[in-house]
Amino acid sequence: MLPRVDTDEEWDAIVPDEAVMRPGAAALCARLGVRAGPLSRFPTGSQPVYAVGDRYVLKLFPAAAAADGIAEARVLAHLQGRLPVPTPYVHDAGECENGWRYVLMSRLRGTDLAVAWPRIPAADQDRIATEAGETLAALHALDPAPLADVLGPGDWGAFADRQRGTAADRQRAHDLPEPWLAQIPGFLASAALPAGPPGVLLHTEFMRQHLTVDPSDDWRLTGLLDFEPAMIGPRAYDFVAVGLFVSRGDPRLLSRIFRAYGESFTPGELLAHTLLHVYSNLPWYLRELPAPPEPTLESLAETWFGSS
């Protein structure tokens, strides 16, 4: 039986503990009549996720994240067969003991794009960038209204105002040095963030780690996964993860994605959305991505989100 998890302390004690989690996952598979193979926990991700043989994936959500489980199941059902690349098919979803929720979904074909990327020929990397832009365009073209009851934030303007007001403090909590922190309020105050059209369905973490490719099929994209953090909001918000984790500061790749998507965004707008993003962590990005030629947010925006 999976014990209840409501607090961060309970999460840290229980969710990483395979002596607790694996028997609970196995018991749930037995209850669902799934006997497709051994359980293998994926090493990354915020939620406990298990491959069940080669056919299924079981994703578990403790009570503290039950709303994410509901959202993921609803979004995946909404997307089924409607994007240029596959998304997981929901075989079953619901609630189990102690507030836990689960989504039993199909396992996507292929391998993690982030892991495979260094082995992929440059020409195929370019094509993948194009396919990624086309996929994001198709996602944003879907009507998000049927998901408005399970996806936030509801009032995007109020959300953006809250994020703007706490932006420096949130980066301070990640130990961003003071010279960078001092620039944040002025940068956000001067950023042009047009209200634009009604919000679209956002993945919010459209990154190599959530895309799969098949090395035996010319490195074609074979899937897009992990929709638990989906939101409804402005298109540019999704390009934060695109610039940071797909093109990774490569202006040529980002340009290809923009062309395939059919729209582009300014570097300043995308860095502003980066500072507003729920999971924004500038110190981490500064360690992982190309360094700007000058220690300013304007220079940083051009370095990470400039296109050729």
Secondary structure by P-SEA (a helix, b strand, c coil): cccccccaaaaaaccccccccaaaaaaaaaaaccccbbbbbccccccccccccccbbbbbbcccaaaaaaaaaaaaaaacccccccccccccccccccbbbbbbbbbbcccccccccccccaaaaaaaaaaaaaaaaaaaaccccccccccccccaaaaaaaaaaaaaaaaaaacccaaaaaaaaaaaaaccccccccccccccccccccbbbbccccccccccccccccccccccccccccccccccccaaaaaaaaaaacccccaaaaaaaaaacccccaaaaaacccccccccaaaaaaaccccc
